[in-house]
Amino acid sequence: MFDLGIINGKLYLDGQYINANLFIKSGKIVDISTTFQKSKEEINAAGKVVLPGFIDPHVHFELNLGKYTSVDDFESGSISALFGGVTTIIDFLDPISNIEELENAFKTRLSVAKKSLVDYSFHATLGNFEGNINTLISKIKELGTTSIKIFTAYSSSNRRTNDRRMFELFKISKNYNIPILIHAENEDMIIENVPINFHSKARPEISEISEIIKIAEFLNQIKATAYIVHTTCGSSIEEVKNRFNDILNKNIFFESCPHYFYFDDGVYESKKGYLYTMTPPLRNKKEKEKLKNNIDNIFSIGTDHCSFNSKEKRKRKTGNLPMGIGGIEHSFVLMYSLFGEKIIDKFTINPAKFFGLYPKKGTLLPGADADIVIFNPKYNGKISMSHTKADYDLYLGTQIRGKVEKVIKNGVVTIDQDKLVNKVKGNFIRR
């Protein structure tokens, strides 16, 4: 007898739908069948779509910035994630400048993440790194955090990786099949600590576009793998497609975030423009539309979830406030509302395969972890709930299409019709 059967649903199996029943035992998907088999518990998913649990490969829970710490910790952040159907996240270790700092960064993050109700992994993060890259990568693999994030800006906080070091990192990482995540901005074009209404102009579109073109040229030469986080400009993707089409989605991959599709930089002129501050900033309407037009070449969707309270962000200049907004709870329905079914893979199998989580995650095939979303595609309404600890949510009242109705984590129903009905401890996933 199975622990749980999901019957009469429309199952999304690696790009295709099948009408079948899905059966779970001991936290794993064990069978898919058109017949009805005995289960201790049954969920009738007639009229609903059954999807793999979503993966958010870019979150910042409990991020300590010194003066500020993001208000969603691993407990509240993971609860918000579950309400949005996200069952696995990848967070970040604090930036390191040498190999000696790596293990402590890992242990510190692992300790605070134990509160999580979703499974979690980490990206290693480099500051102005000094040390042997081969040794670094060997240690990263030993810890099970097989991806590295770098910044091409932020010299002021000692986080920038210069071009020579980035090129070296590409060459060496290729030998280990380790992807490099990149916050891509041309630092020489950025002005820091400006009035809120100047935020997007001080970090202009060309700062991203030009940096990504340079990165693409490096990758074209070396054939390493890079993943551009929080891509803001449709032009960035268009330029790579026009100039480096052979490496697009082979060596260079684009992630973007829901807020770049829903808001534009006009909000920075408003009285509460400070609530919308993140880096890179929101873009002009033209770039926002270009981003939508290039959705097919956006490989995955992350949220860059990094929430703060309004009083912490209520500043006149960008240098005095913590950057970032929330959104993990709404990410899938927001993107589904714009693009429909074509975004499913960007939340499931794409990040699962790219970041070494497949076939445990990102699929409904037998053997996978029983992390499952039951989704109602016929729902029409507005976002009316929020489970962030932040005192504001920019998406409340947004018109949406589709609704996450149930979420199953490790074979246990955790979310049922807008209620958290069970808490299941999340686990660290070695990659």
N, C-alpha and C positions, 0 to 999 in steps of 0.2 A: 504494500500500500504506500502511495506517495504522501508526502506531507501537505502539498498544496497543488491543486490543479487550476489552471486558468483556461476556461472553456469558452468556445464559440467566438473567440477573438480573431482579429485580423493581425497576424504576426508579421513583423518586419524582420526578414531574414537576409541580411547582407545585401540590401538593395532591392529586394523583391518582397511582395506581400503574399502570404499564403493563409488560407482559412484552415486553422488547425487548433488543436489543444496543446497546452504546454504543461509539463509536469515537473515538480520540484521535490527533491529529497536532500536533506542534510545540507541545505544552503546552496545546492547546485542545481542547474537545469539538467535533468537526466533523460527526458524523452519529449519528442514532439510527435503527435499522432492525430489522425483524423477520427480515431475511435475514442470512446469515453472509458477512462480507467478509474479505479477506486482511489480516492484521496481523502485524507482526514478533513481537509477544508477545501472548499471550491469557490472560485470567483467566476461569475458569469460576465464575460467581457463582450457580450453581443453588442454590435454597433460601435465598438471601441477599437482603437489601434493599440497593439501591444509592442512596446519598443524596448530596446536595451536601456539600462540606466545611463544617464548622461554623464559625460566626463567634462569637467572644467579644468583645462590644463594651465590656468593662469589665475591664481587667487593670492591675496595677501591678508590672511587672517592674523589678528594679534600682531601686526607689524609694528615693531618698536622703532620710532624715528628719533628717539631721544626725548625731545620736548613733548611729542605726541605719540600715542599708540592707537592703531586703528581699533574702533570700538567693537567690531564683531570678532570675538575670539573663536577658537575652534569649536566650541559648543554652539554658540548662537549662529555662527557662520554656517556650520554644517546643518543646523536645523533649517535655516533659510534655504540652503542648497536642496535639502530633501523636499521641501514644499515646491521647489521648481523641477523636481525629477533628477537632480544631480546626485549621483551616488558615489562618485569618485572625484577627488580634486588633486591637483598638483600645486603645492605651495613652493616657497623659496627659502633656502638657507640664507642667513645674513651674509653680505658680501665679505669675502676674505682677500687679504693682500699677500698671504703666504700659506704654504701647505700646513704649517703648524696650527693654523686657526681653523682648519676644515673640520676636524673631529669634534671640537667643542661647538662649532656652529651646528653640526648635525645633532649632537646630543641635546643641545638647548632646544632646538626646534622639535625634536622627537618628544621631548618632555611636555611641551605645551600642547602638542597635537593630540595627546592621549585623551583629551576631552571630546574628540571628534566623533560624530555619529555617522560619518561616511568614511570610506576608505581613503587613504591619502598617501602621497609620495612627495618627493621634493626635487627641485632643480638646485644644483649647486650654483652659487653666484660669485662672480669675481669682482673685486674692486680693482684698484691699480695693482694687479697681481705681479709679484716678483717671485720667480721660482721656476723649477723645472716642470714643463707641461706634461711630459710623459709620466713623471712621478705623480703629478696631480691627478691625471686621468686614471691611473692605476688605483689610487686611493678612492676616487669617486666611485669607480666600479665596485670596489670592495664594500663600500657603504650602501650600494644599491640605489644610487641617485644618478643614473646614467644620462644626464643632460646638463649643459652648462649655460648659464645666462651671463651676457656681458652688456655693458653700456658703452655707447660711443659718445656720450655726453657726461655731465656731472663731474668735471674735474674739481669743482669747488667742494665736493664732498668725497673726493679721492676715489671715485667709482669708475672713472673713464678707462677704457682699454684703447690704447692708441693703435694706429693702423698697422704698424710693424708687428705688434704683439697679436693683433687679430689675425693677420695673415699667417703668422706662425701657428696660431691656434687652429686655424683651418687646416693647414698642412698635416699637423699631428693628429687632430681629431678624426680625420678621414681614415687613418689606419686603425682606429678603434671603433669606427662606426658610431661615434658620439655626436649627436646634433648640438649645434651652438644656437642658443636663443639670443636674439639681439634686440635691444632697445635702440632703434636707429634714428638718431638726430645728428645733424651736422652742428657740432657745438659752437663753431666759429660764427654761426648765423643766429645764435640765441642770445637774447638779453634777459638777464635774471632780475627778479624783484621789481616788477612793473605794476602799475595800477591794473585792477581786474579787467577793465574794458580793453586793455592792451595785451591781454594774455596770449591770444592767438596770433597777433601780429608780432609779438616778441619771440615766438617759436613758430615761424612761418611754414607754410606748406613745403616750400622749396628745401627747408632744412631736412625734412624727411625724404623727399623725393631724391635729392642729390646724394644723400647718404646711402639709400637703398641701391641706386645705380652703381655706386662705387662698390658696395658689397657684392652685387651681382657680377661685376667685372672680376672681382677676386675669386668668386665661386666658379665662374666660367673658366678661369685659368686652372684652378686646383681640383674642381669637381668634389669639393667637400659638401657638407649639408648644413644649411642654416635655416632658421625659423624666425621670421620677423614678427615679434609680438606687437599687439595692439596697433595694427596698421590703420592709419586714419585717412589716407588720401587714395581715391580711385586712380589718380594719376601715377602713383607709385607702382601700382599693379600694371597699368597700361604700358608704362615705360619698360618694365621688365618683359612684358609680353612682346612688345615691339622689337626690343633689342636683344633679348636673351631667352627667346621662347623655348629653346632646346633644354634649358635647365629649369624652367618654371614647373613646379610640382615634381621635380626630380632632385634638384639640389637646393632650390630656394622655395620656401613655403611661407604662405601668408596667413596669419591669424588676425582677426579683427574682433571688435567688441560691440555689443548692441548700442551703446550710447552714441557711437559715431554714425549710426544709421537713423537715430531718432532725434538728435539735437544738432544744432549748428551754432557757430560762434556768435550769432546774434544775441544769444542769451547773456553774453558777458556785458552787454550794454544795460541790462536790467538791474533793478535794485538788489536782487538776490543772485546776481551773476556768480558770486563767490561759491555758491552751492554746486556749481557745475565745473569747478576747476579740477583738472587732472592733467597729467603730462603723458604723452603729447596732448595738446588741447583739442577741443572741438574745432571742426573746420567750416569753411564757408559752404553755402548751399550747393554751389557747383560741384565741389569735391565730394560732398555727401551724396549727391545724385550719381556721380561717377563711381563711388564706392558700391552703391546699390547695383549699378550696371555691371560691375565686375564680380558679383557674388560667386559666379561659377569658378573663379580662380582664387577664391578665398578658401583655404584648406580646412580651417577649423575656427570655432568661435570660443574665445575665452572671455571672461568678464573683467579681469583686472580688478576684481572686487576688493576694495580698500576703503571702508566706510568710516566717516568721522561725524561727530555731532556738529550741528549748525553753528554753535557758539565758537567752536574751534576754527571754523572756516570763515567766520565773519570778520574778515580783515580787508584793508584797503589795497594792500599790495600782495603780490603772489609770493614774495620771499618769506612772508610771515605766516603762511597758512599751510596745513598739510594737504598734499595733493591726493585726489582719489575720490571715487564714489562707489556705492554699492550697486547691486543688480543681479546677483546670482540666482535669486528666487524667481526672477522673471525672464531670464535670458532665452530659454527655449521658446516660450509662448510669444515673446516679442519678435524673434526671428521667424518663427513659423507664421506669424500673422503677416509678415512682409513677403515671405518667399515660399511658404508651403513645404511640401515634403522634401524638396531638394536640400534642406538644411539638416536633415536627420543625420546623414553620415558625418557632417561637420561636428556633431556632438557625440558621436559614438565610435564607429569603426575607424575613422581617420585618426583622431588623437590616440585611440587604443593601439593601433598598429605603429604609429610614428613614435610613441613614447614607451613602447615595450610592455604594454598592458594586455595586449591581445594574445591568446583567445580567452583569457579570464574575464576580460572586460570588453565592452563594445559590440557584443553579439548575443543572440539568443540561442546559438547552437548548443547542443548537449555538451556538457563539460564546463561551460562557462559559469561564473558566479551568478547566482539567482538575484541579480540586481535588475529590476524591471519597472517600467513605467506603463501604466494604463492611461491612455490619452483619449480625450473626447474631441475629435476634430470638428464636430458640429457646433460646439459652443461659441456663442457670440456674447461679448459683454465687456466689462471694464475691469482693470486691475483694482481690487478693493481691499486687499489684505497685504500686510508686510510683516515679516518676522525678524527684520534686522534690529539690532540694539541701537542703531543710529536714530536720532529723533526726526529724521525726514527721509522720504523715499521719492525720488524724482519721477517714478513711473506710476504712482497712484493716480487713478483716473484715466489711464491710457486705454484706448479701445484695443481689444485683442480678439483673436480668432483661435479657438482651441483652448483646452484646459487639461492640466494634469489632475487626474481624479484619484488615482491610487499609486503609491510607490512601494515597491517591495525591495527590501535590502537584506541580502543573505537569506532569502527565502521567507522573510518575516514582513508582513504588512506594517509599514511604518507611518505612511500618510494615507488617510482615508477620508475623502470628501472634506478637505480643508482642516483636518484635525491630525495632530501627531498622536497616534494611538499606541505606538511602541517605540522604545529606544533600543537600538542595537549598536553595540560598540563598534566603532570603525577600527580598521587595522592598517598598519603601515605596509605598503606594497613595495617590495624590492623590485627594481627594474634592472 
